[in-house]
Each structure stands twice: as C-alpha cells, then as structure tokens.
Amino acid sequence: MARIILSDAPPVRCGGCASSVAAALLACPQCQRLVHTERLATLAAQADAAAARGEAQAAIASWQQALALLPPGSRQQDAIAQRIQAIGREQPAAVETTSAGGDGRHWAWLGSGGAVTAFLLTKGKLLLLGLTKSTTLLSMLASFGLYWTQWGMLFAGGFVLSIYVHEMGHVAALRRYGIPASAPMFIPGLGAYVRMRQMPASAYENARVGLAGPVWGLAAAGAAYGAFVFTADPLWAAIAHAGAWINLFNLLPVWQLDGNRGFSALTPGQRWLAALAVAAAWLISGEGLLVLLLIAVAARAAFDRTAPRDGDAGVLTLYLGLLATLTCLITL
C-alpha cells in the first residue's frame, strides 16, 4: 500500500489558482489550496464506506493514507487524526482488549492454559508471516547463533522466539492502525526492532503501539512459565524469567524503549502514580531492575514538560498491569 508521494511524479494543476504544482507538494505555494483534493475525497469515501460495513481496520487504513497527503499540523490533518483515534477506541481488537482497564480480565490468561492457546491460535498466522521474510529469518538465525555460544541451543532458541513475539506485538498494533511496518529485524546481542513507515496519528495510538510489544512479550513469557509448571524443566523457567526481565526493561520511559511511547499519553499526575507503583513493586519484590525503572519514571514525571493535559487512563492501567505481572513472573 503506497503511502509516499514520489518526487518524480508529473506536476498537477492546482484547482484553485490553476498553477502547475509539483506532485510532491501537499499544498499549493500560491493559494495554499490542498493539492490532492480529489484523492483525499476518494479516500474519505472509502473510509466512510468501510466504517459503514463495520470494517474498522480498512477505514483506518484509508484515513492513514489521507494523513500522508495533508500538510503536518493542518486543521484537516488534526480532524482525520481524531477520526482515527475514535475508530481505534471503538474497535474491539486484540490490542485494545488487552489494554482495557477495569475488569482485569486481560491478565487472567496467566492462570489459564486455554487462554494462552487461544492467543496462539488467533495470532499464529501473523507470527508465522514474519518468519517468511528473509531479512527477519536470517537476522534471527544470526542472533540465535550468538546466544547459542553463550547459553546453549535450547535457551537461545526460546530467548530469540520471546524477542520475536514481542516485536510482532508492535507489528500487530501498527497493522491495526493502518500503519505500514517492516517485519522484525534482529541485531545480534542487542535485540530487534521494527521500522515504521509512518508515525502514529496521536499519543493514544503511539502509546498502544509501544506497549503492545510488552503485552505480547508477556504472553510469550507466560507460555514459557506454563511449560515449566507442566514439565518441571528449569529451562522453561529460565526462558520465562529472561523474557519477563527484557519486557520489564522495555517499560523504561527513555529513548526508543516501549515505556517512552507509553508515557507519551500520560499526564504528570499519572506518571507520578506510575512512579509510586514502581516503588511499591520494588519494596515488595526486591527486584533491582525496578530501582532503575523508578529513577527513570520519577525523572520523567518531574522534568518532562511535554506531558499532555488529558491523559489516557487505559494506557496507565495497561502500564501498571504490565509492571505488576512482569515483576511477579521475574520473582516466581
């Protein structure tokens, strides 16, 4: 699905002043009229039709294409971003149901092998799809080889798969919001990453895309711990512990880590609540990583002046749930 306007495309005629305008421009430099009005009208009609059919993902995909044809910060772009956010809030997708706070049902799978099985069945196709990409598979094998030399073949395999599942969580969330993304690329010794070809339309989307990785990573760690309970093989416990630790580390609200995206949707007050929760988790568990997490969360709450005025309670609930559950897995 093309989202980039090619610079070598033939010029178009402005509908306002009849000037010849480069196709790469989004607004006419003479009269400021939008250049791609016809394409925008088509995309809007496609989005409305998809929404009427109940196809939320198709509607979001059309609106995302429209965003790429609008000048950044324009009134039209803000309006479409709000439409995308509204559809995302209403869509009963897997990422949303795992982030909906209040009833705690999205953590119940930890004690239910049936729920883990359901997760694998519903997301199995997407997980296998990533393995069909040669760049993903080759870089994955390179990481596996490195970790094999350090920790042995079986642990290396489980550890690499845990990272892969985490990254595919981001891919699933990006797809949900109609944002094109690459398959995971592994960097031996450092982890893996997914390249986005378009930024999320709002802090709401950005936060959920970021935290989707730890949600899926938590599922992988929970599955490994379930295998340990079933087999009593300490290898599975080690894989679960390592996976939970990596995902907890990713909750740090710094740099390119997932917690940084999650915090983009939290107010200063919500960030201080997160800091109190981290402190409580550290006092209860004694896990040393939580000290680093507490310092980063408190610093972000105290010194970051870019926090939104209207926070997202669902993101806060999801962040605290991940914090509590991952800490429990580490200390089991």
N, C-alpha and C positions, 0 to 999 in steps of 0.2 A: 504494500500500500504506500504509494508515493506521498511524502509529506514535504518535499523540498522543491522549491521553485528553481528551475535551472537557469543560470545566468546567461546561457547562450540561446534561450528561447527567443523567438521573434518578438519585436515590440508590439504592444497592444495600443488601441486607440482609447483615450480617456472618454468616458461617456458624458463628462461634464463640460470640459473645455475643448475636446477633440484633439488634444495634444498627443503626440507619439510618446509613449511611456515604456520604459524597459520592463519586461515581464517580472524581473526580479524585485522591482519596487512594489510596495504594498499600498502606497498612496501616491496620487499624482502630485508632483512637486509644484505644479502651477495652481491648481484649485483645491488640492487636498482631498479630492474625491477618492474613495476606495477604488483600487484598480480592478480587483477581481470580484466585482459585484455579482456578475452572472453566476460564477462558480459558487460564490457564497450562498446565493439564493437556492441553487441546486442542492448544496449540502444541507441547508436548513430544511428544505423539503424532505430530503432523505431521512434526516434525523427525526423530524416530526412523524413521518410515516412509520419509521422503526419503533418509535415510542408508542404510537397508537397500536402497533401489533404486539406490544409488550416485549420487544427485543431491545432491552436496555443497553447491552454491550454494543450493538450496531448503532444505536443512537449516539452513544458516547464517542464511538469511532468517527462518525460523521462530524460531530461538533469539534473533535480534536483536529480534524483536517481543516475545519474552518478557522480555528485559532491560528494555525500556521499562515493564514492568508490575511491576517489582521495586524495592524501596527501594535507593537507592545505598549501597554498602558492605555490603549484607546477605550472609549466607552463601550464599543461593540465587543471588544475582547473581554472586558470585565463582565458584561452581560452573559456572554457564552460560558465563561468560566463558572458563573453562578448556576447556569443551567446544568452543566456537567456535574457540579457538586450536588445539586438537588437530585439528579438521577442516581448518582452514586450512593446517596443516603437512603434512597428508596429501594435500591436493588438488593434482593436477598441473596447476595453472592457469598461464597465460602469465606472470603477475607472479611466481609462485613459481619457475618455471623460469629466469627471468632473474635471480633473486636467489640461486639455489642455488650456494654456493661450492664450489670444489674442482677442477672439471674445466675451467673456463674456457670452456666451450662457448658461454655466453651472450654472449661478445664476438666469436665467430667470424664473425658476420654482417657485421662491418665490412669483411671482405675478400671477401664473397660477395654479389653482386647477387641471387642466388637467395633468400638468406635474407631480404633486405630485401623482396623481392617477396612472400615467404611472410607476412611481418609485415603488409604492406598488405592481403593477401587475407584473412587471419584477423581483422584488426581493422578492415577497411574499413567494415563495416556500422555498427559503433559510431561511427567517425569521421564518417560521413555523418549518423548520427542526431542528433548535436549540432548540425549545420547546419540541421536542421529547426525549431529553436527560434528564434522571432522575436527574443527578447532577445539571444541569442547572435549571431545574424546581424547585427542592427542595430548592436550594440556593436562587433562585429568590423569592420564597414564603417567605423564612426567612427574606429577605430584605424588602419585601412588608409588612410583619407583623410589623417590627421595624418602618418603616416610617409611617405606619398607626397610630401607637400610638402617633406619633409626629405631623402629619399634616392631618390626616383624610384619609379615604379609597380611595376617588376618586383621590386626588392629589398623594397619594402614588402609586396608580396604574399607573398613567401617568408618574410619575417620573421614576419608575422602567422600564417601557417599553422604555423610552427615553434612559436609560443606556444600555438596551439590544440591541436596534437598533444600537447604537454607537459601541458596541463590535462586532456585526455581520458585521459591515463595515470592521473591521480588518479581520474577517474570510473570507469574500468575496475576499478581496485583496490577502490574503495568498493563497486561492484556485486558484486565477488567476495565481499566480507564481508557482503553483505546490508544495506548502509547506504545509505539513500536520499540522493541528492545532486542538486543542480541541474546544468544544463548550464553550460559556462563563460560567464562574464560578463567582457567586456573593459573596461578602464579606459584610455582613450587616453593614451599617454605613460607609463603605469605598469606595464602588463602585463595580467593577467587573474587570475581566481580562481574557485573552485568552492565553493559553500555546502554543508556537510554538515548534515543534519537529525538526526544522531545521532552521538555520539562513538564512535570505535573501542573495542572491548571490552578491549584490552590494549596494552601498549607494543609488542608484536610486530606487531599489526595497524597501530598508529599509524605505526610506522617504515616498513612496507612501503607504506602508502598515501602517505606523504610521498615516498619515494624512487621510487615508480612514475612520478611526473612526469618527473624527470631520465632515467629509463630510456627512456621514450617520446620525450622530447626528444632524447636521444642517437640514437635511431633516425632521427628526422627530420633531425638534423644529418649523420648518416652517409649518408642517402639523398641529401642535397644535395651532399655531397662526392663521392659516387659519380657524380652527374650532372656534376660538374666534371671528374672523371677521364675520363668518356666524351665530353664535348663540348669540354673545354678552355676553357669560357666562365668568366672570372673572377667573373662574377656569382654562380655557384653556390658558388664557394669563399668569397665574402664572406658568403653566407647560412649556409653551414656554420660558418664562423668565428663569426658573431654568435650562432647558435643554441647552439654549444658554450659560448661565453662566458656566455650567460644561464643555462644549466643548471649550469655550474660555480659561478656566483654563488649559485644556489639551494642549493648544498651548504653554505653558511654556517649554522652551528648557532645561529642567533639568530632572535628574533621569530617571524614566521609563515612563514619560509622552510623549504624542504623538509628541509634539513640538521638543523634543530631537531627535527623529528619523528624523523628517523633516529637522532639521538643519544639519544632517549628510551629506546632499547633497548640502549645500550652502557654497560658498566661504566667506571669511571675508567681502568683499565688499557687497555681497548680504545680509549678516547678518546685516551690518550697514544700508542698505536700509530698512530692516525689522524693525530695531530699530526706524528709522525716521518715518515709517508708524505707529508704535505703539504710538509714541509721538504725532503724528498728531491726531490719533484716540482718545487719551486721552484728548487733548486740545479741540476737537470738542464735545465729549460726556460727559466728566467729570466722566466716569466710573472708580471707584477706583481700580478695578482689573487690569486695564491697567498700573497702576504705578508699580505693582509687575512684570507684564509682561515686561515692559520697562527695569527694573533693570536686569532681567534675560537675556533678549535678548542682551542688551548692554554689560553685563559681558561676555556672550558667544562670542560676536564679538571681544571684546578686549583681552581676555585672553586665549581662546581656540586655541591651536596651531595644532590641528588635522584637521582643515578645509581643504577640497580638493581644488586643484588649479583650476580644471574645475568644475564649479557649474552647477546646473540644473535650468534653467530659468523657466521650468514648475512647479517645486516644489515651487520656490519663488512666482510665480503668484498664485498658489493654496493657499499658506500660507497667502498671503496678501488678497486674496478674502475671505478666512475664517475669517480673522481678521475683515475685514470691515463688512461682513454680520452678523456675530455673534454680533458684537458691536451694529449694527443697531437693531437687534432683542431685545437685552437687554434694549435698551433705548426707544423702542416703547411704 
